[in-house]
Amino acid sequence: MLIPWLDLAALPELLFFVLISVAAELFLAIRLSQQRALSLTATFTFAVFLLFGAAAATLVQLCSWILSQLSQIFYPRMQTPSRIFIIFNAGQLSLCSLCGGLAVWLLFGVPLYQAPTEFVATLLVYALVYLVVNILLTSIAIWLRFSWTEVRQQLWPNVSLWTLMSFVICIPLALVVASFRNAIGFVLDITLMFAVLAVLSYIVRITLRLQLANRELKVLNEIGHNLAGSLALEDLFPSIYRSVQQLMPVDVFLVGLVDERHIEVELPFLVESDELLAPRTFALEGTLTDRVLRAGEPVFVGNLEFNASQMRFGRQDKHAAAVMFVPLSIGDRVIGVISAQSYATNVYTPHQLELLTSIGRIAAVAINNARLFAREKEVLRGREEFVSLVAHELKNPLAALLGHSQLLERRVRLADDKLRRPVGVIIEQGDRMNRLLEDLLDLSRADTGRLSLHIQRIDLGSLVKHVVDQQRALTSRHQLIVQSEAELPLINGDALRLTQVMQNLLTNAIKYSPNGGAITTTLSLHQPGDALWPRRLRKHVDTASRWIVVSIKDEGIGIPPDQLDHIFNRFYRARNTAQTNLGGTGLGLSVCEGLVKAHDGVIWAESEWEGGSTFSFALPVVPH
């Protein structure tokens, strides 16, 4: 705002209020008095009072703004106005009120029907009421400190609205009642003015409290929303700090996390004078943090006079004089503390301690979740590295074993069955172990982002038919059927990886289908606007583009409905009581899901108990 000491946004409402008040005062004055001259004089006097009242309010705000600038120069760290500023503001108000009354008297002179002393006395009464109302409202505005952001930037809250409201409300009542011009009227005058003053003060106080409560609820709601959406500690800490800043003055803010042995406290986030300091660790024993952790209760010190060296962090010339420590508790377990501190004494209130405690409860859950998430990621990373290492180490001896087994098979090919069959079992189980290791390595590469694809333009229809022909040569117990549209467009993909997907899905279908059962592979192209889009596909892809869907349907026992959502999980095998003798590791479908997603595709399964299963995957058709 160009003029921060004048509330220009309230001018339209104030002007309307003034016009209504003038009209009401004129109407009442005419009704109460037969002398039109008196009525017009009173109305005109009231209008001039409004003019000088507005000038006085503006002057007060200007002086307050100048005073705030001077105070920020000489006392840059002062957070709240001291008594000297309150007294000085009262003096400004008194001067403005008396000048306004004197100016009215000088402009109008002495009316013919009233002695000069009586007129001056009336003006002084009005000036006194104006003074009391302004002092009260200004004090309420300052001491309630309803907007800490405004207080930090500007020493005085903007009270010009309340200044004009007090003048507009009190003066008309005083003028109307004073028109009786008798002792009873004078007593009634004073009584009404102070009644209005009390009501106005109560309304202002309640309004400010409601504004404060709404603002606090809004901030707490934002804290919960922001912290719930983040699982990274480096994002959580600044968000907590910004939220605390909105509710209270903070010169130093820290987050302390205690180690499992409760010997040391780590400060991963420490801010002093809006400057982020380096993380540090210090001994726990004998500190305020230790006291909070042992008791599990907040600590509130308004005037810190002991062991001030503990409260020095980045600036050695200053230390915190008022501190609040709040535990970060998860149930009965305390994982750390958060602390808001100020260089000034007696800055914080019990209500602000309650607010910080509420923030601490929300922050504790978010910090604990973030730490658990980071720990889980570390465990998963370690597991994947271990699996990758073991798989690589096993592949070398397995390759040698398979190589010698194949050499042995060629040498005993003409020998009797008793020698050929054990060698065949060795090769078969070696191939099975090799596929298992390849699956583990693929999963590890996908998790670590090291899964590489050799993308090229491929004919998916030809690839599927080729894989089906290979499987048909390996089994004579099942009918393998391929159904495809006449022409399918080319897609971008890795032929080797898509072959791996088809082999896994067909192998599963053959494994779980009865002898003589049919396994049908269907390829279909779905165009934009096609009414026959699969329901699962419509939920996950953009139907404005073209997609090729490959479906493999078997005639097996099916998958129980309660297990259908878990079959793509690693190491998960459907608990099918009718086929408990079938082996498997539960990795094949998980590998298929990872490879299809790497092609920006979608994979899903549909099944009816005792009605067979259908596994489908869809790949986008990308223009060349």
N, C-alpha and C positions, 0 to 999 in steps of 0.2 A: 504494500500500500504506500502511496506517495506520502500521505500524512498519517503516520501510525497512531497519533494521539487523538484522532477524530474518527468516530464511528459513522462513516458516510453511508453505510448500508442501511442504517436505521432511519435515515432522514425522511423517506416517504411516509413510513408509519407514524413518525413523530409529528410531521406536518398535519396529517389527518387527525391525529389525536389533539393537537393544538386547536384546530378549527372546530372540532366537536366541543371541546372544552369552552372555547370563547362563546359559541352559540348557546351552550347550556347556561353559562354564567349570565349572559345577557337576558335570556328568557326568565331565569329565576330572579334576577335583579328587578326586572320590570314587574314581575308578579308580586314581589315583596314590597316594592316602593312605588308610590304614585308620582314620584318626581323623576321624570324622564331624564333630566339633566344629570341627576345623581347616578342613574343607571348607566348612561352613556359614559360618564366620567369614570365609573368603576370599571367598566369594560375596557375603556382605553387604557386605564392604569394597569389593568391586568395584562393587556397586550404588550405594553412597554416592559412590564416585569418579565414576561416571557422572553422578550428580546434581550434584556440584560442578563436573564438567567442563562440563556444559551451562550451569550458572550462569556459569562463567568465560567460555565462548564468548559468551554473551549480553552479559556485561559488556564484553568486548573490542569487540563490535560497537557497543554503546551509546557507549563512549568514542570509537571511530573515527568514529561518526556526528556526535557533538558536535564532535570535532576538525575534521571536514570542514566543518561549518557555520561554525566560527570561521575556517577557512582561506579559505572563500569570501567572508567579510566583509572580511578583511584582504588577501587575495590573490585578487581576483575573476577575474583572467585566467590564473591558474596552471592548467596542463593536466595535469601529472604530479606525484606526490608526491616531495618531496625526501628526502634522507638523514635529516634530522632527524625526519621523520614515521615513517620505517622504524624508527629507533632507539627512538622513543617507543612505537611499537606493540610492539616487542620487550619494552620495559619493562612495558607493560600485561600482556602474556602471562606474563611471568615472575612478576609480582605475583599474577596470578590463579592460576597453577599452584601457587605456594608456599602461598597462602592455602587452596587446596583441599586440599593435603596436610596442612597444619597442622590444618584443621578436622576431617579424618578422624581424626587422632591424638588430638585433644581429645575427640571424641565417643566413641571406642572405648576410650580409655585404653590401658594397657599389657597385652597378653595375658599369661597366666600362663606360657606356654611360651617367651616370648621377652623379651629384655632391651629396655628402652626405647630404648637407642641403636641397636640393630639395627633396630627397627621404624621409627625416624625415618630411618635410612639408606635403608631400602627405599622409604619414601614419597618421599624426596628423589630417588631414582633414577627413580621413576615421574613425579614432577613435572618432572625434567630431560627425560625423553623427550617428555612432553607439550609442553614448551616448545619443543624443537627441531623437532618435527613442525609445530607451529603457525607458528613463524617461517618455516620453509621453504615451507609451503603458502601462507601469506599473501604472502610475497615473490614466489612464482611468480605468484600471482593478480594482484598489482599490476604486476609488470614485464612480463608477457605482454600485459596490457591487452586481454583477449580481447573486450571489449564497450565500444567507445568511447562509445556512447550512454550507458551506465551510468557510465563514468568521468567524462564531462562533467557529469552531474547529481549524482554522488555520488563523493567523493574515493576511497573504498575500495570495491573489488568485494566482494560478499557472500560471505564465506568461512566462514560458520557451519556449512555442510554439511561442509566439509573439516575444520573444527575438531572436530566431533563424531565424524567418521569416524576421525580419527587417534586420538582417545581410545578409541573402541570397539575398534579393532583392536589397539592396542599394549598396553593394560592387561590384557586377558585373557591374552595370551601371557606377559606378565611375571609375573602371578600364578600361572599354571599351572606355568611352568618354575621359579619361585622356591620351589615346594613341595618341591623336592628338598633345599633348605637345605644346600647344600654349595658348594665352590669351583667345581666343574665346572658346577653348576646356575646359579651367578651369572654365569659367563662366557657360558654358553649363553643365559641371560636377555638379557644386553646384546647379544649377537650377533644373536639372533632379532629383537629390537626394532629394531635398526638395519637389518637386512635387510628387514623389513617397511616401514620408513621409506623405504628406497631404492626398493622396488617400488612403493609408493604414490605416491611423488614422480614416478616414471617414468610411471605410469598417468595421473596428473593432467596431466603435461606433454603426453603424447600426446593425451589427451582434449581439452585446450585447443587444441592445434594442429589437430586434426580439426574442432573447432567453428569455429575461425577460418577454416580453409580452406573449410568448407561455407558459412559466412556470406559469405565473399568471392565464391565461385562463384555464390551466390544473387543477390548484388548485381550482379555482372557480367552475369548472365543477365537480370535485370530491366532493366539499362541497355540491353542489346541489344534487348530487346522494346519498351521505351518509345521509344527513339530510332528504331527501324525503323518505328514507326507514326506518325511525325510528320514533316511536310515544312515546318513553319513554324519559323523561327529563334527567334521569341519564345517558343515552347514548348520548344525543344530546350535552350536555355541553363539555365533553372531545373531541368530534369530532370537535366542533367549535374551541377549544383551539389549537388542533393539526394543524388545517388549518391555523390559524393566525400565528403560530410559523414558518410555512414554508415560509411566506412572509415578516416577519419583526422581529426584536429582541424584546423579551418580557421578562421582569423580573417579572412583575405582570400582571395577567389577571383576569378579573372578569366579571360575568354576574349579573346584578341587575334587579330585577322585582319589579315594584311599586305596592302598594296596591290600591284598588279601590278608596280610599279617598285621595290619593296622599299625605299621611302624612309620611309614612315610605317606605324604600327600603329594600327588602330582597336580600341578596347575597347567593343564593343557590350554586354557584360555584365560588371559589376564589383560585387562584394558585399564590404562590410567590416563586420565585427561584425553580421552578419545584416541589414545595411541595404543596399538596392539603391541604388547611386550612378548619377549621370547618365553616359551614354556620353561618351567622350573620345578624342582622337587625340593621339599624341605621336611625336616623331622616333625613328627606329629606331636610328640609329648610336650605338654605345657602350653599349648596354643589354644586360641579360641576355637579353632577347628576341632581339636581333641575334645574340648568341652561339649561341643555340639554333637559329635559322634557318640560320645559316651552316654549323654542324656537323651539323644534322639529328639531334642526340642530346640526351637529357635533361640538365638541369643541376640539381645537388643541392648546396645550401649549408646546412650545419647551423648555422653561426654567422656571420651576415652582419655584416661589420665595415667594408665599404667602400661609399661612395656611398649612404648610407642614405636620402638625400633622394629617390632614385628610388622607394623603397618606401613613400612616404607618398602617401595618396590622399585619403580624407575626413577622417581624424583627424590633425592636425598634431602632436599630442603623442606619437604612437607611430608606429613603423615596423616592418616585418617583420624579424625576426631570423633566421628559418629559412624557406627558400624551396625550392620545387621547380617547375621549368619543364619542360614536356613538349611536344614538337612535334606539330602536327596534320599528318600526312603522308598524301598520296595517291600511292602509288608512290614516285617519287623527288622529287615536288613537295611542298614544305612550304607550307601555306596559312595557318598561324598557330600559336598556342600556347595551352595552358591552364596555369594556375599555381595551386598551393595554397600559402598562406603563413601563418606563425604569428608572434605577438609573442614567444613564448618560444624560447630557443635549444635546439638539439639535440633537437627534438621528433620529427623525421621519421627514418625508418629506410630502408635500401636496399629492403627489401621493400615499403614503402609507395610508393617511387618506381616499382617495377615495377607495382604496382597502378594508379597514376596513368597510367603509360605505356599499360597495357592499355585503360584508359578513354579515353585520347587516341586510340588507334587506332579504337575504335568511334565516338567522337565525330567524328573527322575525316571518316569516310565519311558519317555522318548530316548533318553541316554542309555538306559538299560537295554532297550530294544536294539539300538544302534550298535552297542558293544556285542550283544549276542549275534547280531547279523554279521559283524566283522569277524567274530570268532568262528562262526559257521563257514564264512567264506574262506578263512584261513585253513580250517579243517578240510574243506572240499578241495582247496588248492593242493594241500599236502597229500590228500588221498589220490588225486588225479596224477600228481607227479610220481607217487609211489607206483600206481597202476601202470603208468607209462614206462617207468623204469623197469619194473618186473616183466612187463610184456616184451620189451626190447631184449632183455636179458634171456628170456625163455625162447625167443624166436631163433636165436643162433643155434643152440643145441637141438631144437626141434627140427630146424632145416637139415642139420647133419643126420639126425635120426631118420627123417623121411627119405633123404637121399640114399642112405645105405639100405633102407628097407625096400625102396624101389629097385635098387641094384640086385638085392637078394631075390626079389620077386622074379626078375627076369632070368635069374640063374636056376630057380627051382620051378620055372613055369612048366617044364616037362616032367617034373617029379610027381609023386603021388599027392592026393588031396590032403593027407595028414600033414604035409609040410607046407603046401600052398595056403591053406586056410589060416594058420596062425600068422603068416606073413601078411595076408590080406587084412586081418584084424588090426595088425600094427599100423598098416598104412591108413586104414579107415579111421582109426582113433587119432592118428597123427594129424590127418586132414581136419578132423573135428576140432582138435585143440588149436590148430592153426587158424581156423575160422573164428574161434573164440578169442584168440589173441588179436586178430584183426579187428573184431568188434570192439574190444577194449581200447585199442589204439584209436579207432575212429571216434569213440565217445570222448576219449581224452583230448583229441585234437579239436573236436567241436567245442568242448568246454573252455579250452584255452585260446580259441580263435585261430588255431593253426590248421584247420581243415581246408585244404586247397582244392579247388575245382578247376578242371581244364575245360572251359566252356567252349563249345563249338555248335554249329548248326547241325542238328540231328533229326532223323526221321523216327519219331517215337513209335509209330506203328510197326516199322520194320524191326526195331530193337525189341519190342515186346514179343513179336512172333518168333524171333530168333531165340529168346530166352525160353519161351514155351516149348519150342522144338528141342532144345537141349534137355529140359526136364522130361519131355515125353520119351526121350531115348533112355532115360534113367529109370523110368517106372512103366510097368505094363499093367498095373493094377487099377489105374484110374483113367478116366476119359478127360483129356485136356482139350478144351474147346476155346477158340478165339473168335470173337465177334467184333467187327470194326467197320466204321464208315468207309466209304469208297476212297475218299481222299482226305488226308489230314495235313494241316500245315506243319512246316518245320518249327522246331522250338530251339531255344538256347539251353544247353545242358551239358553235363559231363556224362558221356556214354558209359564209362566204367562204373560210376557211382549209381546211375539209374539202373544199370544191369544188376548191381548188387541189391538194390531195393526190390526189383522184380524177383530175383532169386530167393530172397528172404521170404517174401509174401507167398510165392508159389510153394516153397518148401513147407511153410506152416500149413497151407491149405492141404497139401498132400498128406502131411503128418496127421492131421485131425479129421480127414475124410475117410469114410469106410471103403473097403475094397469094392471096386466097381462103380464108385460114386463119380459124378461129373464135377469137374472144376472148370468154371467158365470165366474167361478173361474178356472183358468188354472195354472197347475204346470208343469214346464219344466226344464230339466237339460241341461246345455250348457257345452260342453267339449272343451278343447284346440283345436284350429284349426277348430272349427265348423263355417260353413259359415252363419249360421242363427242367429248369435248373434244380439240382439236388438241394434239399433243404439245408443240409450241413454246409454245403459250399456257399449258398446264398448268404449265410450268416457271417462268413469270414472273408469274402473277396469282393472286389468291385465288379458288379455284373455289367458294367459298361464296356468291359474288355472281353476278349475271347480266351477260353480255357479248354484244355484237353483233360478229360477225366478217364483214369484207368481203374477198373474195378475187377477184383478177383473174388468170385463167389464159390463157396464150397457147400457140401451137403453133410457137414459134420453135425455134432451134437449141439453146437452153438455155445454162446458165452452167457452166463447168468447176468441179468440186468444190473445187479448191484456191483458187478466187477467190470462192466464195460468201460467205465471212465478211468480205470487204472491200468489197462493192458499196455499202454505205451510207457509206463513207468519202468525204470531200470530194475532188473532182477525180479520183476513181477510176473508170476505165472497164474493164470486163472485156475481156481480150485474146482476142477471138473471131476466129480466123483466117478463118472463113467469112463474116464480115460486117465487114470492115475499112473499108468505104466509108461507114459510117454516122457522122454527126457527133454532137456532144454535148460538154458541158463536164464531166460527171460531178458536177453539183451537184443535179440533180433529186431523186434518192433521198435525199440527205443532208437536203434541205429537207423532204421528206416525213417522215423520221424525227423531225426537230425539231418539226414541227407535231403529229404524232401523240403524241409524248411530252408536249407542252404540254397535251394533252387527257387526260393520265394514261393513255394507251393504249400498245399494244405493236405493233410492226411487224416483219415477218420475211419471208424469201424461201425458197422451196423450188424445186429445179430438178434435172432429170436431163439429162445431156448427150444432145443430139439428141432430147429428149423434152419440150421446152418448159419454161416457168417459171411459178411461181405466186407472186404477191406478195399478202400478206395483212396487214391491220391490224385490231386489235380495240379497241373502245371500251367503257367500263363503262356500264351502265344505272344511273343514279342516280335514286332515287325523288324525285318532285317534292315 
